[in-house]
Amino acid sequence: MANKLINQPSQKGNNNNTEQEYYNLYYSENDNCVFTPASKATASALTADIVFKIVTNRLTNDVLFTTTKAYKKGNKTFTNFNVKVMPTAGEHKDKYVSAGFINYYTNSLTEASSEVERTEAIKHLREELSTLTPEQVSKHITTDDATQIVSVL
């Protein structure tokens, strides 16, 4: 007996797309982390090329990495990294502004980590990211992106 297919409307979802935009950073054959823009405004201004330049410090502006507060998820502790840039013009000239966060980068930092350990982790992260090529930075495809792609097929 064949199943009868019924055309039913899909469940109504949130019309405000809340999917977080982020960029995958494939810094080695087996490892990657994620750059998440600091805000929707920042996300709308970024491209993969700009993210590449920020995380590899290939800007004329100064780029500062700091650690975030460690948090626990299950029995694992995670510490992410805040990435700040210093604009050379405009309202925020000569002030560090958060561009985004590096998430899912494997490290052993905890709440108890010393400043020396944090500095060493940032140094190691920056060394890893310095090897990136533009092809190793890609934007995560959101629902809106996928809809646009499919609409032109």
C-alpha positions as CSV (number, residue, x, y, z in Angstrom):
1,M,0.0,0.0,0.0
2,A,1.4,3.4,-1.0
3,N,1.5,6.3,1.4
4,K,-0.6,9.3,0.4
5,L,1.3,12.5,0.4
6,I,-0.6,15.5,1.7
7,N,0.4,19.0,0.9
8,Q,0.5,20.7,4.3
9,P,1.8,24.1,5.1
10,S,5.1,24.1,7.0
11,Q,5.2,25.1,10.7
12,K,5.4,28.9,11.1
13,G,8.9,29.8,12.2
14,N,10.3,32.9,13.6
15,N,10.2,35.5,10.8
16,N,13.2,37.3,12.3
17,N,16.1,35.2,11.1
18,T,18.1,34.6,14.3
19,E,20.7,32.4,12.7
20,Q,24.1,33.7,13.8
21,E,26.4,34.5,10.9
22,Y,29.9,33.2,11.3
23,Y,33.0,32.3,9.3
24,N,34.8,29.0,9.3
25,L,38.6,29.3,9.7
26,Y,40.3,26.1,8.4
27,Y,43.8,26.7,9.8
28,S,45.0,23.2,9.2
29,E,44.0,20.0,7.5
30,N,42.2,18.7,10.6
31,D,41.4,21.8,12.6
32,N,39.2,24.7,12.3
33,C,37.6,27.4,14.5
34,V,35.0,30.0,14.0
35,F,35.0,33.8,13.7
36,T,31.6,35.2,14.9
37,P,30.9,38.9,14.3
38,A,30.3,41.0,17.4
39,S,26.9,42.3,16.2
40,K,24.5,42.2,13.3
41,A,25.8,45.5,12.1
42,T,29.3,44.2,12.1
43,A,28.1,41.0,10.4
44,S,26.5,43.0,7.6
45,A,29.7,44.9,6.9
46,L,32.0,41.9,6.9
47,T,33.1,39.6,4.0
48,A,35.3,36.5,4.1
49,D,38.2,38.7,2.7
50,I,37.9,41.2,5.5
51,V,37.6,38.5,8.2
52,F,40.8,36.9,6.7
53,K,42.6,40.3,6.9
54,I,41.4,40.8,10.5
55,V,42.3,37.4,11.9
56,T,45.6,37.2,10.1
57,N,46.5,40.8,11.1
58,R,46.9,41.9,7.5
59,L,45.3,45.2,8.1
60,T,46.9,48.6,8.5
61,N,44.9,49.0,11.7
62,D,46.0,47.4,15.0
63,V,44.3,44.1,15.9
64,L,44.1,43.0,19.5
65,F,43.1,39.5,20.8
66,T,41.9,39.0,24.4
67,T,40.4,36.1,26.1
68,T,36.7,35.9,27.2
69,K,35.6,34.6,30.5
70,A,35.8,30.8,30.7
71,Y,32.5,29.0,30.7
72,K,31.5,25.4,31.3
73,K,29.3,23.3,29.0
74,G,28.8,19.9,30.4
75,N,32.1,18.8,31.9
76,K,34.2,20.8,29.5
77,T,35.5,24.3,30.0
78,F,35.7,26.7,27.0
79,T,37.6,30.0,26.7
80,N,37.0,32.0,23.5
81,F,38.8,35.0,22.2
82,N,37.6,38.6,21.5
83,V,39.1,40.2,18.4
84,K,39.3,44.0,18.5
85,V,40.3,46.4,15.8
86,M,41.4,50.0,16.1
87,P,39.9,52.3,13.4
88,T,42.1,55.0,12.1
89,A,39.2,57.4,11.3
90,G,35.7,58.2,12.3
91,E,33.9,58.3,15.6
92,H,35.9,55.3,17.1
93,K,39.3,56.5,15.8
94,D,42.1,55.2,18.1
95,K,39.8,53.1,20.2
96,Y,39.6,49.4,20.1
97,V,36.2,48.1,18.9
98,S,35.1,44.5,19.1
99,A,35.0,43.0,15.6
100,G,34.0,39.6,16.8
101,F,35.0,36.4,18.6
102,I,37.1,33.3,17.8
103,N,35.1,30.3,19.1
104,Y,35.8,26.6,19.2
105,Y,39.6,27.0,19.2
106,T,40.9,24.1,21.3
107,N,42.8,25.4,24.3
108,S,43.3,24.5,27.9
109,L,42.4,27.8,29.5
110,T,40.2,27.8,32.6
111,E,38.9,30.4,35.1
112,A,42.1,29.8,37.1
113,S,44.5,30.4,34.1
114,S,47.2,33.0,34.7
115,E,47.8,36.0,32.5
116,V,50.9,34.3,31.2
117,E,48.9,31.2,30.2
118,R,46.3,33.5,28.5
119,T,49.0,35.4,26.7
120,E,50.6,32.1,25.5
121,A,47.3,30.8,24.3
122,I,46.7,34.0,22.3
123,K,50.2,33.8,20.8
124,H,49.6,30.2,19.8
125,L,46.2,31.1,18.2
126,R,47.6,34.0,16.3
127,E,50.5,31.8,15.0
128,E,47.9,29.2,13.8
129,L,45.8,31.8,12.1
130,S,48.8,33.5,10.5
131,T,49.1,30.5,8.2
132,L,45.6,31.0,6.8
133,T,45.0,31.7,3.1
134,P,41.9,33.5,1.8
135,E,40.6,30.1,0.6
136,Q,40.6,28.8,4.1
137,V,38.1,31.4,5.3
138,S,34.5,30.8,4.4
139,K,31.1,32.2,5.5
140,H,28.7,29.8,7.0
141,I,25.6,29.5,4.9
142,T,22.5,30.7,6.7
143,T,18.9,29.9,5.7
144,D,18.6,33.2,3.8
145,D,21.8,32.4,1.9
146,A,20.6,28.9,1.1
147,T,17.2,30.3,-0.1
148,Q,18.9,32.8,-2.4
149,I,21.2,30.1,-3.8
150,V,18.3,27.7,-4.5
151,S,16.1,30.4,-6.0
152,V,18.6,30.9,-8.9
153,L,19.1,27.2,-9.7
